[in-house]
Amino acid sequence: MIDFTIPAALREIRDRVRAFVRDHVLPAEPGIGDPVTDRDLVPLREVARAAGLWNPHLPAAYGGLGLEPTGVALVQEACGVSALASLALNCMAPDEGTMHVLLDHGTDEQRERYLRPLADGAIRSCFAMTEKEVSGSDPTLLRAMARRDGDGWVLDGEKWFISGADGAAFALVMTVTDPGAEPHRRASLFLVPTDTPGWTVIRDIPTMGTHLPGGHCEIRLEGCRVPADALVGAAGDGFAIAQGRLGHGRLGHAMRWIGLAQRALDLATARARDREAFGRALAGHQGVAFGLADSAIQLHAARLMVLHAAWKLERGLEHRQEVAMVKVFVAEALGDIVDRALQVHGALGYSADTPLEAAYRDARAARIYDGPSEVHRMAIARALVKASERDGSTRAATGSVE
């Protein structure tokens, strides 16, 4: 039978994360400015460690809780109500994705040198793939190059909008190693310490959203030499490894978005319940009530979609179509729900006196990073056509439960 019961152990962890966010993270928000700094996170991280909530996504060998994707999804939703919470638990992008890459593809030496201090919260990382002059949504067009040089590699090129790069100890850098290979085998992934000669942070790009540690940076690589053991996986594996990293990352983002959307709906409903206009509470006006209902419907659908995708990921089942649909649906639902919440609050929502103003700016980015909605829709449509040709039905490409 199909069982939607959350196992007792996961429920207990989720509830402890909710309590941590309620009792420690939300009260800390007013005292932390924008940008958020590494120093701002120290007190929250100390409390998270003491509460046994550190590294929910990592195995016990790295000081983590060893949660599978569905458990991580529940934790990330609880964290999503505040941009500080996942950072406090050390399970926020880009570091979370970097940890997954090193766990799945790193050598023992790479894990000890890079994963161990990352898991300890002693350093930060970044993931350098996107480039300014080519489509960020199509990594087969990358221009940055890595050429063999003796027993090592030399990297040259530029990277754009690299989250967390300012102050990161190392980067995962994706560059072309075989220009003549088929598109998805052209690139490889390298571990590059940021104190390597030739690695330069040109600037932290100004953005409209909340500014988290490390910013979103423009990077130049000029004669950046790394040893042979800097290669992650085999030459030509870069695209495949990156896609695996992004699968985990997209689900993590989606669950955090659900947490933020839930906070927005809670605020909107409380405002609609307590605020009166034209002789009745706002919630008694159909125009407002229907908006609240639409937000609830989107939240319900979003949760089920993410948990189903996490369930497939956890069992090693094919999940690319479901993750693509999650990325599109939840990103757009977040924008809708925050927008309605801001509208219910009127001028107060437009001000910075509530979290909605910042949430509105942050929500807009969700439809762009980790693949824009348009690109995911293209991939979803291709899968529909393939299923139709193969099976005579699109059922297998619509999240069908078999």
C-alpha positions in Angstrom: 0.0 0.0 0.0 1.1 3.6 -0.4 2.0 5.1 2.9 2.5 8.9 3.4 3.5 8.5 7.1 6.8 10.2 8.0 9.0 7.7 9.9 9.2 8.6 13.6 13.0 9.2 13.4 12.7 11.7 10.5 9.7 13.4 12.1 11.8 13.9 15.3 14.7 15.4 13.3 12.3 17.6 11.3 10.6 18.9 14.5 14.0 19.7 16.1 15.0 21.6 13.0 11.7 23.5 13.1 12.3 24.3 16.8 15.9 25.5 16.1 14.6 27.8 13.3 11.8 29.2 15.5 13.9 29.6 18.7 17.3 30.7 17.3 17.3 31.6 13.6 14.2 33.8 13.3 15.1 35.8 16.4 18.6 36.3 15.0 17.4 37.7 11.7 16.8 41.4 12.8 20.4 41.6 14.0 22.0 40.3 10.9 22.4 42.7 8.0 22.8 42.4 4.3 25.2 41.0 3.2 25.3 38.0 5.6 28.8 37.3 6.6 30.6 34.2 7.8 31.0 35.9 11.2 27.2 36.3 11.5 26.8 32.5 11.2 29.2 31.5 14.0 26.7 31.7 16.9 23.9 29.9 15.0 26.4 27.2 13.9 27.5 26.6 17.4 23.9 26.1 18.5 23.2 23.8 15.5 26.2 21.6 16.4 25.2 21.4 20.1 21.6 20.5 19.0 22.9 17.6 16.9 21.6 19.1 13.6 24.9 19.7 11.8 25.4 18.3 8.3 22.0 16.5 7.9 23.0 15.4 4.4 26.4 13.8 5.2 27.2 10.4 6.7 28.3 10.0 10.3 31.9 9.6 9.2 31.8 13.3 8.3 29.9 14.4 11.4 26.5 14.2 9.7 23.1 12.7 10.4 23.3 10.4 7.4 19.8 11.3 6.0 18.7 10.0 2.7 17.1 12.4 0.1 13.6 12.3 1.6 14.9 13.1 5.0 17.1 15.9 3.7 14.0 17.2 1.9 12.0 17.4 5.1 14.9 19.2 6.8 15.4 21.7 4.0 11.7 22.6 4.0 12.0 23.4 7.7 15.1 25.5 7.0 13.5 27.3 4.0 11.7 29.9 6.2 15.0 31.8 6.6 18.0 32.2 4.4 20.1 31.7 7.5 18.9 28.3 8.5 20.5 26.0 5.9 23.7 28.0 6.3 23.6 27.4 10.0 23.2 23.6 9.5 26.0 23.6 6.8 23.7 22.2 4.2 23.4 25.2 1.8 24.5 25.6 -1.8 27.1 25.7 -3.2 28.8 23.8 -0.4 26.1 21.1 -0.1 26.5 20.2 -3.8 30.3 20.2 -3.5 30.1 17.8 -0.6 28.0 15.4 -2.7 30.4 15.6 -5.6 33.4 14.7 -3.4 31.5 11.9 -1.6 30.4 10.3 -4.9 33.4 11.0 -7.1 36.4 12.2 -5.0 39.4 10.1 -4.2 40.3 9.4 -0.6 43.0 12.1 -0.8 40.5 14.6 -2.2 38.0 13.9 0.5 40.5 14.3 3.2 41.9 17.5 1.8 38.7 19.2 0.7 35.6 17.4 2.1 36.8 17.0 5.7 37.3 20.8 6.3 34.2 21.6 4.3 32.1 19.3 6.5 33.7 20.8 9.6 32.6 24.3 8.5 36.2 25.4 8.5 36.1 26.5 4.9 33.8 27.4 2.0 33.7 26.3 -1.7 32.3 27.4 -5.0 31.2 25.7 -8.2 32.6 27.4 -11.3 30.8 26.4 -14.4 28.7 29.2 -15.9 30.3 31.6 -18.4 29.2 35.1 -19.4 29.7 34.9 -23.1 27.9 31.6 -23.7 24.5 30.4 -22.5 24.7 29.5 -18.9 21.9 27.0 -19.4 23.9 25.0 -22.0 27.3 23.8 -20.5 28.1 22.0 -23.7 29.1 25.5 -25.1 31.8 26.2 -22.4 34.9 28.0 -23.7 37.2 27.8 -20.6 40.0 25.4 -21.4 42.3 23.0 -19.6 45.3 21.7 -21.4 47.8 19.1 -20.3 51.1 20.4 -19.2 53.6 17.8 -18.0 52.1 15.9 -15.1 49.4 18.6 -14.6 46.9 20.8 -16.2 46.7 24.5 -17.0 43.4 26.3 -16.9 42.5 29.4 -18.8 39.1 31.2 -19.2 36.5 33.2 -17.4 33.6 32.2 -15.2 30.5 34.3 -14.3 28.1 34.5 -11.4 30.0 32.0 -9.3 28.1 31.8 -6.0 30.2 31.9 -2.9 33.5 32.5 -4.7 34.7 35.5 -2.6 36.4 33.9 0.4 36.1 30.3 -0.8 39.0 28.1 -0.1 38.7 26.1 -3.3 36.5 25.8 -6.4 35.2 23.0 -8.5 35.9 24.3 -12.0 34.4 22.9 -15.2 36.5 23.4 -18.3 36.9 21.9 -21.8 39.6 19.2 -22.0 38.7 17.7 -25.4 37.2 20.2 -27.8 36.7 17.5 -30.4 34.7 15.1 -28.3 30.9 14.8 -28.5 29.2 17.7 -26.6 28.6 15.9 -23.3 32.2 14.6 -23.1 34.1 17.8 -23.9 34.4 19.0 -20.3 36.1 17.9 -17.1 35.9 18.9 -13.5 38.9 20.2 -11.5 39.6 21.0 -7.8 41.3 24.4 -7.7 42.5 26.0 -4.5 41.7 29.7 -4.7 45.2 30.7 -3.7 46.5 29.1 -6.9 48.4 31.6 -9.1 46.2 32.6 -12.0 42.9 32.4 -10.1 41.4 35.9 -9.8 38.1 37.1 -8.4 37.4 40.1 -10.6 34.4 41.4 -8.7 31.3 40.5 -6.7 28.5 41.1 -9.2 25.7 43.4 -7.7 22.4 41.6 -7.5 18.8 42.3 -6.4 18.5 39.4 -3.9 19.7 38.7 -0.4 23.5 38.7 -0.3 24.9 35.5 1.3 28.6 34.8 2.1 30.8 34.9 -0.9 28.5 36.8 -3.2 28.1 36.0 -6.9 31.4 36.6 -8.6 33.2 37.0 -11.9 36.3 34.9 -12.1 39.4 34.9 -14.4 41.7 31.9 -14.9 45.0 32.8 -16.5 47.7 30.1 -16.7 46.1 28.5 -13.6 48.2 25.3 -13.1 46.9 22.3 -11.0 48.4 18.9 -10.6 47.1 15.7 -12.2 45.3 14.7 -9.0 43.1 17.8 -9.2 40.9 16.0 -11.7 37.6 14.8 -10.3 36.6 11.5 -11.8 37.9 10.9 -15.3 38.6 13.3 -18.1 35.3 14.0 -19.9 33.1 13.2 -16.9 32.5 16.9 -16.0 29.0 17.2 -17.5 27.8 13.9 -16.0 29.1 14.8 -12.6 27.7 18.3 -12.7 24.2 16.9 -13.7 24.3 14.6 -10.7 25.3 17.5 -8.4 22.5 19.6 -9.8 19.9 16.9 -9.2 20.5 17.0 -5.5 20.8 20.8 -5.6 17.6 21.4 -7.4 15.6 19.3 -4.9 17.3 21.1 -2.0 16.4 24.5 -3.5 12.9 23.4 -4.1 12.3 22.3 -0.5 13.8 25.6 0.8 11.5 27.4 -1.6 8.5 25.5 -0.1 9.6 26.5 3.4 9.8 30.2 2.3 6.4 29.9 0.5 4.9 28.4 3.6 6.1 31.4 5.7 4.7 33.8 3.1 1.3 32.0 3.2 1.3 32.0 7.0 1.9 35.8 7.0 -0.7 36.4 4.3 -3.3 34.3 6.1 -2.7 36.0 9.5 -2.9 39.4 7.8 -6.1 38.5 6.0 -7.6 37.1 9.2 -6.8 40.2 11.3 -7.0 43.1 8.9 -10.4 44.6 8.2 -11.6 46.6 5.2 -15.1 47.4 4.0 -16.8 46.0 7.1 -15.2 42.6 7.2 -11.8 40.8 7.5 -9.8 40.6 4.3 -10.2 36.8 4.4 -14.0 37.4 4.0 -13.5 39.0 0.6 -13.6 36.5 -2.2 -10.7 38.1 -4.1 -8.4 37.6 -1.1 -9.7 34.3 -0.1 -9.3 32.7 -3.5 -5.7 33.9 -3.6 -5.0 32.2 -0.3 -6.7 29.0 -1.6 -4.6 29.0 -4.8 -1.4 29.4 -2.7 -2.4 26.4 -0.5 -3.1 24.3 -3.7 0.3 25.1 -5.1 2.1 24.3 -1.8 0.4 21.0 -1.6 1.3 20.0 -5.1 4.9 21.3 -4.7 5.4 19.2 -1.5 4.2 16.0 -3.2 6.2 16.6 -6.3 9.4 17.1 -4.4 9.0 14.2 -2.0 8.2 11.9 -4.9 11.3 13.0 -6.8 13.4 12.6 -3.6 11.9 9.1 -3.1 13.0 8.1 -6.7 16.5 9.6 -6.2 16.9 7.7 -2.9 16.1 4.4 -4.6 18.4 5.0 -7.6 15.4 5.2 -10.0 15.4 7.5 -13.0 14.4 10.9 -11.8 15.6 13.5 -14.3 12.1 14.3 -15.6 10.6 14.6 -12.1 13.4 16.9 -11.0 13.0 19.1 -14.1 9.2 19.4 -13.4 10.0 20.2 -9.7 12.4 22.9 -10.7 9.9 24.6 -12.9 6.7 24.2 -10.8 8.1 25.0 -7.4 10.1 28.0 -8.6 7.1 29.5 -10.2 4.8 28.6 -7.3 7.1 30.4 -4.9 6.9 33.6 -7.0 3.1 33.4 -7.1 2.7 32.7 -3.4 5.1 35.5 -2.3 3.5 37.9 -4.7 0.0 37.2 -3.3 1.3 37.5 0.3 2.9 40.9 -0.5 -0.4 42.1 -2.1 -2.4 41.1 0.9 -0.1 43.2 3.1 -0.3 46.2 0.7 2.2 49.0 1.4 3.4 47.1 4.5 4.4 44.1 2.3 6.2 46.5 -0.1 8.2 47.9 2.8 11.2 46.2 4.5 9.2 45.9 7.7 8.2 42.3 6.8 10.3 39.5 5.3 8.1 39.7 2.1 10.1 42.4 0.4 13.3 40.4 0.5 11.4 37.2 -0.3 9.9 38.8 -3.4 13.4 39.7 -4.7 14.9 36.3 -3.8 11.9 34.4 -5.4 12.6 36.0 -8.8 16.0 34.3 -9.0 14.5 30.9 -8.5 13.3 30.7 -12.2 16.9 31.3 -13.4 19.6 29.5 -11.4 20.2 25.8 -11.7 18.6 25.9 -15.1 15.9 28.5 -16.2 12.3 27.4 -16.5 12.4 27.5 -20.3 15.3 25.0 -20.6 13.6 22.6 -18.2 10.4 22.8 -20.2 12.4 21.9 -23.3 13.8 18.9 -21.6 10.4 17.9 -20.2 8.9 18.1 -23.7 11.6 16.0 -25.2 11.0 13.3 -22.7 7.3 13.4 -23.5 8.0 12.9 -27.2 10.4 10.0 -26.5 7.9 8.3 -24.2 5.1 8.7 -26.7 7.3 7.2 -29.5 8.4 4.3 -27.2 5.2 3.5 -25.4 2.4 5.1 -27.3 1.7 7.1 -24.2 3.3 10.0 -22.2 2.4 8.4 -18.9 6.0 7.4 -18.0 7.2 11.0 -18.5 4.5 12.6 -16.3 5.5 11.5 -12.9 3.5 8.3 -13.1 3.7 6.1 -10.0 4.4 2.5 -11.3 
